Amino acid sequence: MTKKISVLVVDDSALIRKLLTDIINSHADMQVVAVAPDPLVARELIKQHNPDVLTLDVEMPRMDGLDFLERLMRLRPMPVLMVSSLTEKGSEVTLRALELGAVDYIAKPKVDIASGLQGYSELIAEKIRACAQARVSSRGRQQDVSAASLRAKTVAATSKRVGYKSTEKIVFLGASTGGTEAIKDFLIDLPADMPAIMITQHMPENFTRTFAERLDKLCALRVKEAVDNERVLPGYVYIAPGNQHLEVKRSGANYMTRLHSGPPVNRHRPSVDVLFNSAAQLVANNAVAVILTGMGKDGALGMLEMQRAGAHTLAQDEASCVVFGMPKEAITLGGVDEVLPLTQLPARVIECLGQRTNRV
């Protein structure tokens, strides 16, 4: 008999604790082993039950959820799913939680909490399963890098000039669970004069703008949330807005963005497959595709289409992924040319672009 995923629920609301317990226990492969009203109680229950996954609220008595998360990831790393009303309206809080080591997040509904959380049952279960499989470490993704040192690294990156004559190259990137930190680590090692980069990261509305603003402060490249029908320019990174698909289109000699609210693909909007398929049709061998950590299979078919169109395709390796779902699916389909650790991907992308253009 397969062992059930054991979950510890930490929330100061008795209603939320009960609702989450009922939802989690309704799935045959998981069970709540204990609940805690605050982090201090949770600390003792972790020692007692050694749960596979922790669900954690942010605003709680006696100790803030982020403070607890920071201590937890330093002293006893484990998979954490943030469940909080603040994760939707306070996207800064959510991104900070992911920086500290949380695997993923889910927002409490704004109204009618009971029926709203019941409607989230399958999504919550899916995220708990991903968390249970995730690789976590003592803040391996953060590595205690301060904002000041990141900015210093960015200054150094601006001095590295690639020197492309052509502006027709574009890098296309897709990610999901664990992707916010992986994307940051990828972009921060790239110089300011890179060809354009278009990114689909599975995130809800309001999160992507904050995400782009944070990246823009840290990277040599200019990072922005994409808007519809803007010219795709070298030196810029375009992030798909939450709840809208991002595609590349052609207008005369220029590449442009296209945003639309078509049906979800692979249950996602934005979808990596939507972006990659447009790249396969219009950019073809002038493109480089990168797929990073993520849950599910979104992007696998699109990457295969890009490879068939002549693009060079790269995937993050299992050891450096938080969740080796999306890269694994793309590799299984045969659409990946190279599998590399995250730390090697930026330099390899630059090499691949150089093989398709003339250097100064």
C-alpha positions in Angstrom: 0.0 0.0 0.0 1.3 3.4 -1.0 2.1 5.7 1.9 -0.1 8.8 2.0 1.3 12.3 1.9 1.2 13.6 5.4 0.3 17.2 5.8 0.5 19.7 8.7 -1.9 22.6 8.4 -0.9 25.9 10.0 -3.5 28.6 10.1 -4.9 30.9 12.9 -8.5 30.5 11.6 -10.3 27.4 12.9 -12.6 27.5 9.8 -9.7 27.4 7.4 -8.0 24.6 9.4 -11.2 22.5 9.2 -11.8 23.3 5.5 -8.3 22.4 4.5 -8.4 19.3 6.6 -11.7 18.1 4.9 -10.3 18.9 1.5 -7.0 17.2 2.0 -8.5 14.1 3.6 -11.0 13.8 0.8 -8.1 12.7 -1.5 -7.1 9.1 -1.1 -3.3 9.7 -1.4 -3.0 12.4 1.4 -4.0 13.1 4.9 -3.7 15.8 7.5 -1.7 14.5 10.5 -2.1 17.6 12.6 -3.2 21.2 12.6 -1.7 24.2 14.4 -3.1 27.7 15.1 0.3 29.4 15.1 4.0 28.7 14.3 5.0 27.9 17.8 2.6 25.1 18.1 3.5 24.0 14.6 7.2 23.8 15.6 6.4 21.1 18.2 4.0 19.2 15.8 6.7 19.1 13.1 9.0 17.4 15.6 6.3 15.0 16.5 4.8 14.1 13.1 7.6 14.8 10.6 5.1 15.8 7.9 5.8 15.5 4.2 4.2 18.9 3.4 3.4 22.0 5.5 0.6 24.4 4.5 1.3 27.9 6.0 -0.7 31.1 6.5 1.2 34.4 6.6 -0.7 36.5 9.1 -0.8 34.7 12.5 -0.4 35.5 16.2 2.8 35.1 18.1 5.0 34.8 15.0 4.6 36.0 11.4 4.4 33.3 8.8 7.3 34.6 6.8 9.5 34.8 9.9 8.6 31.2 10.7 9.3 30.1 7.1 12.7 31.7 7.1 13.7 29.9 10.3 12.2 26.7 9.1 14.1 26.7 5.9 17.3 27.4 7.7 17.0 24.8 10.4 14.7 22.1 9.1 14.0 22.5 5.3 10.7 20.9 4.2 8.2 21.5 1.4 5.9 24.4 2.2 2.7 25.5 0.4 1.6 29.0 1.3 -2.1 29.4 1.8 -3.1 32.9 2.6 -5.4 35.8 1.7 -2.2 37.9 1.5 -0.7 35.8 -1.3 -3.2 37.3 -3.7 -3.5 41.0 -2.8 0.1 41.1 -1.5 2.1 39.5 -4.3 5.3 41.0 -2.8 4.6 38.7 0.2 4.2 35.7 -2.0 7.3 36.3 -3.9 9.2 36.8 -0.7 7.9 33.5 0.6 9.1 31.8 -2.6 12.5 33.4 -2.2 12.7 32.1 1.4 12.0 28.5 0.1 8.3 27.9 -0.2 7.6 25.6 -3.1 4.3 27.1 -4.2 1.3 29.1 -3.1 -2.4 29.2 -3.3 -4.7 32.2 -2.4 -7.7 32.0 -0.3 -10.8 33.2 -2.2 -11.9 36.7 -1.4 -15.6 35.9 -0.7 -17.4 32.9 0.6 -14.3 31.2 1.9 -16.0 27.8 2.6 -17.4 27.3 -0.9 -14.3 28.9 -2.5 -11.9 26.5 -0.9 -14.1 23.6 -1.8 -13.9 24.7 -5.4 -10.1 24.7 -5.0 -10.0 21.1 -3.9 -8.3 19.6 -7.0 -5.9 22.5 -7.3 -4.9 22.2 -3.6 -4.4 18.5 -4.0 -2.3 18.9 -7.1 -0.1 21.5 -5.4 0.4 19.3 -2.4 1.4 16.4 -4.6 4.0 18.7 -6.3 5.3 19.9 -3.0 5.7 16.3 -1.7 7.9 15.6 -4.8 9.8 18.9 -4.7 13.5 19.3 -3.9 14.1 21.7 -1.0 17.2 22.6 0.8 18.5 25.1 3.3 17.6 28.0 1.2 19.5 26.6 -1.7 17.7 28.8 -4.2 18.3 32.0 -2.1 21.8 31.2 -1.0 21.7 34.1 1.4 22.2 36.5 -1.4 21.4 40.0 -0.4 19.8 42.6 -2.6 23.0 44.6 -2.6 25.1 41.7 -3.8 22.6 40.9 -6.5 22.7 44.5 -7.8 26.5 44.3 -7.7 26.3 41.2 -9.9 24.0 43.1 -12.3 26.5 45.9 -12.6 29.1 43.4 -13.5 26.8 41.8 -16.0 26.2 45.1 -17.8 29.9 45.2 -18.7 29.6 41.8 -20.5 28.6 42.8 -24.1 27.7 40.1 -26.5 27.8 42.3 -29.6 25.0 40.9 -31.8 24.6 42.4 -35.3 21.2 40.8 -35.7 18.1 41.7 -33.6 16.0 38.9 -35.1 16.9 36.3 -32.5 14.4 35.6 -29.7 14.7 33.4 -26.6 11.4 31.7 -25.4 11.2 30.4 -21.9 8.6 28.5 -19.9 8.3 27.6 -16.2 5.9 26.8 -13.5 6.4 25.5 -9.9 9.8 26.8 -8.7 10.0 29.0 -11.7 10.1 32.4 -10.1 13.5 31.8 -8.5 14.8 29.8 -11.5 13.9 32.6 -13.9 15.6 35.2 -11.6 18.8 33.0 -11.5 18.7 32.6 -15.3 18.1 36.2 -16.2 20.6 37.7 -13.7 23.5 36.1 -15.5 22.6 37.5 -18.9 24.1 40.8 -20.4 22.1 43.9 -21.3 22.4 43.5 -25.0 20.8 40.1 -25.3 18.1 39.5 -28.0 14.6 39.7 -26.7 13.3 37.1 -24.2 9.6 36.1 -24.0 8.5 34.2 -20.8 5.4 32.4 -19.7 5.5 31.5 -16.0 2.3 30.1 -14.5 1.1 32.9 -12.2 -2.3 34.5 -11.5 -3.3 38.1 -12.3 -1.6 40.9 -10.3 1.4 38.7 -9.6 3.2 39.0 -12.9 3.6 42.8 -12.8 5.1 42.6 -9.4 7.3 39.8 -10.5 8.5 41.7 -13.5 9.2 44.8 -11.5 11.3 42.8 -9.0 13.3 41.2 -11.8 13.8 44.6 -13.5 15.6 45.9 -10.4 17.9 42.9 -10.3 18.8 42.3 -13.9 20.9 44.0 -16.6 18.1 43.4 -19.0 14.9 45.5 -18.9 12.1 43.3 -17.6 8.4 44.2 -18.0 5.0 42.6 -18.0 4.0 42.3 -21.7 1.3 44.4 -23.2 -0.6 43.7 -26.3 0.8 44.7 -29.7 4.2 46.1 -28.6 7.3 45.6 -30.6 9.6 42.9 -29.3 13.0 44.6 -28.8 16.5 43.3 -27.9 17.5 44.0 -24.4 14.0 43.4 -23.1 12.3 40.6 -21.3 8.5 40.2 -21.7 6.6 38.3 -19.0 3.1 36.9 -19.9 0.5 38.6 -17.7 -1.6 36.4 -15.4 -4.7 35.1 -17.1 -3.6 36.0 -20.6 -1.8 33.9 -23.2 1.3 35.5 -24.7 2.3 34.9 -28.3 4.8 36.3 -30.8 3.4 37.7 -34.1 4.9 39.4 -37.1 4.2 42.9 -38.4 6.2 43.6 -41.5 9.9 43.2 -40.5 9.1 43.4 -36.8 8.2 40.9 -34.2 5.3 42.0 -31.9 3.5 40.7 -28.9 0.0 39.3 -28.9 -2.1 38.8 -25.8 -5.4 37.1 -25.7 -7.8 35.4 -23.3 -8.4 32.2 -25.3 -9.3 28.9 -23.5 -6.8 27.5 -21.0 -4.3 25.1 -22.5 -3.1 22.2 -20.3 -5.4 23.9 -17.7 -3.2 27.1 -17.8 -3.7 30.6 -19.0 -1.0 31.8 -19.8 0.2 28.6 -21.3 3.8 27.8 -22.3 2.6 25.7 -25.3 0.7 28.7 -26.7 3.9 30.8 -26.6 6.1 28.0 -28.0 3.7 27.1 -30.8 3.7 30.7 -32.0 7.5 30.8 -31.9 7.7 27.6 -33.9 5.5 29.1 -36.6 7.0 32.5 -36.9 10.6 32.5 -35.4 11.6 29.0 -36.2 15.5 28.6 -36.4 16.0 32.1 -35.1 14.7 31.0 -31.7 16.2 29.3 -28.7 13.7 27.6 -26.3 14.3 27.0 -22.6 12.0 25.0 -20.3 12.6 25.2 -16.6 11.2 23.6 -13.4 7.5 23.1 -13.3 4.6 20.8 -12.5 2.7 19.1 -15.4 3.4 18.9 -19.1 2.7 22.4 -20.4 5.3 23.4 -23.0 6.4 19.9 -23.9 4.5 19.7 -27.2 5.3 23.3 -28.0 9.0 22.7 -27.5 8.9 19.7 -29.8 7.3 21.9 -32.5 10.0 24.5 -32.0 12.7 21.9 -32.4 11.1 20.6 -35.6 11.1 24.2 -36.9 14.8 24.5 -36.3 15.1 26.1 -32.9 17.7 24.9 -30.4 15.9 23.5 -27.3 17.2 23.4 -23.8 15.8 21.9 -20.6 16.8 22.3 -16.9 18.1 19.1 -15.4 16.4 17.1 -12.7 18.9 17.8 -10.0 18.5 21.6 -10.2 14.7 21.6 -10.6 12.3 22.1 -7.7 9.8 19.9 -9.7 11.0 17.9 -12.7 7.7 17.8 -14.4 7.7 20.1 -17.4 11.3 19.4 -18.4 10.8 15.7 -18.0 7.7 15.7 -20.3 9.6 17.6 -23.0 12.6 15.3 -22.8 10.3 12.2 -23.0 8.7 13.6 -26.2 12.1 14.0 -27.7 11.9 17.7 -28.1 15.0 18.7 -26.1 18.4 19.0 -27.6 20.3 19.5 -24.4 19.7 19.0 -20.7 21.7 21.2 -18.4 21.9 22.4 -14.8 20.3 25.8 -14.2 23.7 27.4 -13.6 24.9 26.4 -17.1 21.8 27.5 -19.1 22.5 31.3 -19.4 26.0 30.7 -21.0 24.7 28.0 -23.2 21.8 30.2 -24.5 24.4 32.8 -25.4 26.4 30.2 -27.3 23.4 28.9 -29.1 22.4 32.5 -30.2 26.0 33.0 -31.4 25.8 30.0 -33.6 22.9 31.5 -35.4 24.2 35.0 -35.9 27.3 37.0 -36.7 29.3 38.5 -33.9 30.9 41.9 -34.0 
